[in-house]
Amino acid sequence: MSNRTDLPIRPSYDVVVVGARAAGASTAMLLARRGLSVLAVDRTAYGSDTLSTHSLAPAGVLQLSRWGVLDAIRKGGTPVASRVVFHYGDDLVEIDVPARGDVDGLYSPRRTLLDRTLVDAAVDAGADVRHGVSMVGLLHDAGRVAGVQLEVDGELRCIAARAVIGADGVRSRVAEHVGAQTTHQEAATSAVIYSHWEGLPDDVIVNHYGSGKVAGSIPTNDGAAVVWVGMHPDEFRASARGNVAEAQAARIAELPRFVAELEGARCIGGYRAWPGQPGFVRQGWGAGWALVGDAGYFKDPVSAHGITDALIGAELVADAVADSFAGADEAEAFGRFERERDAMAARMMPPVARIASLPDEMGVVMSSFVEMTKALHAEWNLIESNFGAVAAV
Ligand SMILES: Cc1cc2nc3c(=O)[nH]c(=O)nc-3n(C[C@H](O)[C@H](O)[C@H](O)COP(=O)(O)OP(=O)(O)OC[C@H]3O[C@@H](n4cnc5c(N)ncnc54)[C@H](O)[C@@H]3O)c2cc1C
């Protein structure tokens, strides 16, 4: 692979992308396909896992299909779910996922597969992707961000760029260095514990809601499903810090229908825990920089929608960079990116925040899902009507 750390890094690029997962690798791929010279760096290892369950919304699957990488996800052994089941207390709602063209259902690939596939596509398109490399500072010129300072094998390197894209996640160092303002802040959040199980069906995503409780299962690669539970952060602090396995089992035990579904299935480990963090939206761009993915817009994981937002945001920001480099007014090009992103956030965040507060009333959860469904339709329409054909390599 050409994304090894020991390959050379050039002294300057059109664009440097910090972070090379859902948002960063996609952005690097799209910009390289447009003929720009791109460097993407990530401080973690190529193909490594990250803290996340794996659900993609239909629009996320559509993006992978349009970009020509969905087949690699299929070949990686990702099952396709054709049904989503919601248990709201004693009420049951089953939804058949309609097949639309190549999007034949819902895919939930492990991040080890998804992020690696996107990195490979970026490298195939001509981007330099370097793992084990950290961005430690930004370069400035005449009031603009003009490159990055990297730590490569213990040495500092300065790399010039016409634009720096922060795709570096919730605790974005790029956002910190440029002083990006927080333009919206949520209050509610939920904590999550998940683990991997075998012996569950591979064609259905299941969600269980109870009074102040949530849990579910999502089929993924290698015949496994991710089983997750949500709880209030204070409950998490009180019960889960010592033993997340016990805390997960205790939450499942409170949802008898979920207990019945898990009968005969077996936990194969891989426990991960997330203590919760309220959602936010940050200023999306400034002179010579922009933020994409969680770096600029983060929602509670109960939405299972951050990866899809990252894949849509990547195309919005890549369009803005390419248009401005081609001579369009920078404020107009990046303003459009920020407006579209903020409109997606405005549709998605209110219902997600209500669900994340784990309300006692099932009616609140159900109506919030109806609202989320409208947001899912809107983002699908955005892709179909606003995004052009994507050049393959
Ligand atoms: C518990 C949990 C469950 C979730 N489940 C789902 C789900 O089912 N579906 C879904 O769509 N979303 C889910 N999400 C959200 C999803 O994980 C994120 O929205 C998604 O990972 C965002 O992608 P990203 O590329 O923006 O950021 P990230 O995936 O966070 O990637 C950022 C990368 O930048 C790197 N980086 C950071 N700083 C630097 C630096 N200074 N130099 C170099 N590299 C740097 C990091 O190491 C990281 O690899 C979940 C999140 C959590 C916490």
The ligand as an SDF file (V2000), in Angstrom:
LIG
                    3D

 53 58  0  0  0  0  0  0  0  0999 V2000
  -20.4410    4.9450   20.6790 C   0  0  0  0  0  0  0  0  0  0  0  0
  -20.6280    5.5120   19.3070 C   0  0  0  0  0  0  0  0  0  0  0  0
  -21.4290    4.8380   18.3920 C   0  0  0  0  0  0  0  0  0  0  0  0
  -21.6380    5.3670   17.1190 C   0  0  0  0  0  0  0  0  0  0  0  0
  -22.3980    4.6820   16.2250 N   0  0  0  0  0  0  0  0  0  0  0  0
  -22.6230    5.1800   14.9900 C   0  0  0  0  0  0  0  0  0  0  0  0
  -23.4010    4.4590   14.0210 C   0  0  0  0  0  0  0  0  0  0  0  0
  -23.8920    3.3570   14.2500 O   0  0  0  0  0  0  0  0  0  0  0  0
  -23.5970    5.0540   12.8010 N   0  0  0  0  0  0  0  0  0  0  0  0
  -23.0670    6.2690   12.5040 C   0  0  0  0  0  0  0  0  0  0  0  0
  -23.2940    6.7750   11.3950 O   0  0  0  0  0  0  0  0  0  0  0  0
  -22.3120    6.9690   13.3820 N   0  0  0  0  0  0  0  0  0  0  0  0
  -22.0680    6.4420   14.6080 C   0  0  0  0  0  0  0  0  0  0  0  0
  -21.2770    7.1170   15.4960 N   0  0  0  0  0  0  0  0  0  0  0  0
  -20.6940    8.4100   15.0700 C   0  0  0  0  0  0  0  0  0  0  0  0
  -19.5020    8.1630   14.1470 C   0  0  0  0  0  0  0  0  0  0  0  0
  -18.5750    7.3170   14.7690 O   0  0  0  0  0  0  0  0  0  0  0  0
  -18.8380    9.4940   13.7920 C   0  0  0  0  0  0  0  0  0  0  0  0
  -19.8170   10.4130   13.4030 O   0  0  0  0  0  0  0  0  0  0  0  0
  -17.8110    9.3090   12.6660 C   0  0  0  0  0  0  0  0  0  0  0  0
  -16.7470    8.4930   13.0880 O   0  0  0  0  0  0  0  0  0  0  0  0
  -17.2650   10.6520   12.2210 C   0  0  0  0  0  0  0  0  0  0  0  0
  -16.2380   10.4340   11.2670 O   0  0  0  0  0  0  0  0  0  0  0  0
  -15.0610   11.4870   11.1220 P   0  0  0  0  0  0  0  0  0  0  0  0
  -14.2400   11.0030    9.9850 O   0  0  0  0  0  0  0  0  0  0  0  0
  -15.6240   12.8530   11.0890 O   0  0  0  0  0  0  0  0  0  0  0  0
  -14.2470   11.4250   12.4900 O   0  0  0  0  0  0  0  0  0  0  0  0
  -13.4620   10.2280   13.1790 P   0  0  0  0  0  0  0  0  0  0  0  0
  -14.0190    8.9080   12.7910 O   0  0  0  0  0  0  0  0  0  0  0  0
  -13.4380   10.5810   14.6290 O   0  0  0  0  0  0  0  0  0  0  0  0
  -12.0000   10.3300   12.5870 O   0  0  0  0  0  0  0  0  0  0  0  0
  -11.1330   11.3740   12.9130 C   0  0  0  0  0  0  0  0  0  0  0  0
   -9.7020   10.8910   12.7420 C   0  0  0  0  0  0  0  0  0  0  0  0
   -8.8350   12.0190   12.8880 O   0  0  0  0  0  0  0  0  0  0  0  0
   -7.6720   11.6010   13.5720 C   0  0  0  0  0  0  0  0  0  0  0  0
   -7.0060   12.7490   14.1710 N   0  0  0  0  0  0  0  0  0  0  0  0
   -7.4970   13.5350   15.1690 C   0  0  0  0  0  0  0  0  0  0  0  0
   -6.6150   14.5020   15.4640 N   0  0  0  0  0  0  0  0  0  0  0  0
   -5.5550   14.3200   14.6310 C   0  0  0  0  0  0  0  0  0  0  0  0
   -4.3190   15.0040   14.4620 C   0  0  0  0  0  0  0  0  0  0  0  0
   -4.0050   16.0730   15.2040 N   0  0  0  0  0  0  0  0  0  0  0  0
   -3.4420   14.5410   13.5330 N   0  0  0  0  0  0  0  0  0  0  0  0
   -3.7600   13.4390   12.7770 C   0  0  0  0  0  0  0  0  0  0  0  0
   -4.9130   12.7600   12.9040 N   0  0  0  0  0  0  0  0  0  0  0  0
   -5.8100   13.2030   13.8130 C   0  0  0  0  0  0  0  0  0  0  0  0
   -8.2170   10.6160   14.6020 C   0  0  0  0  0  0  0  0  0  0  0  0
   -7.1990    9.7840   15.0830 O   0  0  0  0  0  0  0  0  0  0  0  0
   -9.2800    9.8700   13.7870 C   0  0  0  0  0  0  0  0  0  0  0  0
   -8.7230    8.7200   13.1850 O   0  0  0  0  0  0  0  0  0  0  0  0
  -21.0380    6.6010   16.7730 C   0  0  0  0  0  0  0  0  0  0  0  0
  -20.2150    7.2750   17.6810 C   0  0  0  0  0  0  0  0  0  0  0  0
  -20.0090    6.7360   18.9330 C   0  0  0  0  0  0  0  0  0  0  0  0
  -19.1270    7.4670   19.8830 C   0  0  0  0  0  0  0  0  0  0  0  0
  1  2  1  0
  2  3  1  0
  2 52  2  0
  3  4  2  0
  4  5  1  0
  4 50  1  0
  5  6  2  0
  6  7  1  0
  6 13  1  0
  7  8  2  0
  7  9  1  0
  9 10  1  0
 10 11  2  0
 10 12  1  0
 12 13  2  0
 13 14  1  0
 14 15  1  0
 14 50  1  0
 15 16  1  0
 16 17  1  0
 16 18  1  0
 18 19  1  0
 18 20  1  0
 20 21  1  0
 20 22  1  0
 22 23  1  0
 23 24  1  0
 24 25  2  0
 24 26  1  0
 24 27  1  0
 27 28  1  0
 28 29  2  0
 28 30  1  0
 28 31  1  0
 31 32  1  0
 32 33  1  0
 33 34  1  0
 33 48  1  0
 34 35  1  0
 35 36  1  0
 35 46  1  0
 36 37  1  0
 36 45  1  0
 37 38  2  0
 38 39  1  0
 39 40  1  0
 39 45  2  0
 40 41  1  0
 40 42  2  0
 42 43  1  0
 43 44  2  0
 44 45  1  0
 46 47  1  0
 46 48  1  0
 48 49  1  0
 50 51  2  0
 51 52  1  0
 52 53  1  0
M  END
$$$$
